[in-house]
Amino acid sequence: MSKFPVAVGGALLVLVLVLAGCGNEAGPAPKPQAGAPGPDALPTKLDALSADQCYASPRTQLPKGCEKYVTEVANVPGAARKRADDRDPQLVAEAAKLEQAVGSFRATGCTTVPAAGGPCSQALVDIAGALTGLKKQVDARPTSG
């Protein structure tokens, strides 16, 4: 009977060693995260957004179909402020207008509105107008790079 506790103890020791070895494996190396695009990427982003149908003809678009567009546009004010870097108050003002227009679209619940017209279409018109103003301001300034 004395062999039983020794066998259990030995098996337990082997199990602990195996599990400890597993914990030290590195596993797959994480892929490096891509950094956020710099402020010089803003003109390219604005060109892409201004080619979208939600920008080109906001009154006829279904608001819920413009959800991705509005999400992309919502990233622009922060990039514009970064580009302005406290040296371009007009660009900061244009960014604020765009942020307000996006906020209006979201506050009205436009991501679920299936038909054109009403306050959601007006919010898309306001976004397009604010994006135009911001784009003009960015295009008037050279890139920093």
Beta strands, then each sheet from edge to edge (+ up, - down):
end
